[in-house]
Amino acid sequence: MSVISEFDKFDPNSFAMRYATDVGGKQIALPCVAFELTGLKEVMEGVDNFFNGNLSYVSELVEASKY
């Protein structure tokens, strides 16, 4: 998924999006990039839909395998 690849470019260890500092207490710097919040909201809703859809699919497979 290209959206995840974009996040990975900015935060390859998934640390900066969750914490202000690294384990040593050093502030994590992210590049200054302009973006539109409405567009980000729509993209993140799409990511949420993708993962929730996959979760539902896998849950159905697991449930079907019980029979």
C-alpha positions as CSV (number, residue, x, y, z in Angstrom):
1,M,0.0,0.0,0.0
2,S,1.6,3.2,-1.1
3,V,0.2,5.3,1.8
4,I,2.1,3.1,4.2
5,S,5.3,3.5,2.2
6,E,4.9,7.3,2.4
7,F,4.7,7.1,6.2
8,D,7.7,4.8,6.2
9,K,9.8,7.4,4.4
10,F,9.2,9.9,7.2
11,D,9.2,7.5,10.1
12,P,10.8,4.1,9.3
13,N,10.7,2.9,12.9
14,S,7.2,4.1,13.6
15,F,8.5,6.1,16.5
16,A,8.0,9.7,15.6
17,M,4.3,9.5,15.0
18,R,3.8,8.1,18.5
19,Y,6.5,9.7,20.7
20,A,8.1,13.2,20.9
21,T,11.5,11.7,21.9
22,D,13.5,8.6,21.3
23,V,14.5,6.2,24.0
24,G,17.5,8.3,24.9
25,G,15.3,11.4,25.4
26,K,16.4,13.1,22.2
27,Q,13.7,15.0,20.3
28,I,12.6,13.2,17.1
29,A,12.7,15.6,14.2
30,L,10.3,15.1,11.2
31,P,10.8,17.0,8.0
32,C,8.7,20.1,7.6
33,V,6.1,19.2,4.9
34,A,3.0,21.1,4.0
35,F,-0.2,19.1,3.6
36,E,-3.9,19.6,3.7
37,L,-5.6,18.2,6.8
38,T,-8.8,17.4,4.9
39,G,-6.9,15.3,2.4
40,L,-5.0,13.6,5.2
41,K,-8.3,12.8,7.0
42,E,-9.7,11.2,3.8
43,V,-6.5,9.2,3.2
44,M,-6.5,7.9,6.8
45,E,-10.2,7.0,6.5
46,G,-9.2,5.0,3.5
47,V,-6.4,3.2,5.3
48,D,-8.8,2.5,8.2
49,N,-11.3,1.0,5.8
50,F,-8.6,-1.1,4.1
51,F,-7.5,-2.6,7.4
52,N,-10.9,-3.1,8.8
53,G,-12.0,-4.8,5.6
54,N,-9.1,-7.1,5.8
55,L,-9.8,-7.8,9.5
56,S,-13.4,-8.7,8.6
57,Y,-12.3,-11.0,5.8
58,V,-9.8,-12.8,8.0
59,S,-12.4,-13.1,10.8
60,E,-14.9,-14.6,8.4
61,L,-12.2,-17.1,7.2
62,V,-11.4,-18.1,10.8
63,E,-15.1,-18.5,11.7
64,A,-15.7,-20.6,8.6
65,S,-12.8,-22.9,9.4
66,K,-14.6,-23.8,12.7
67,Y,-17.2,-25.7,10.8
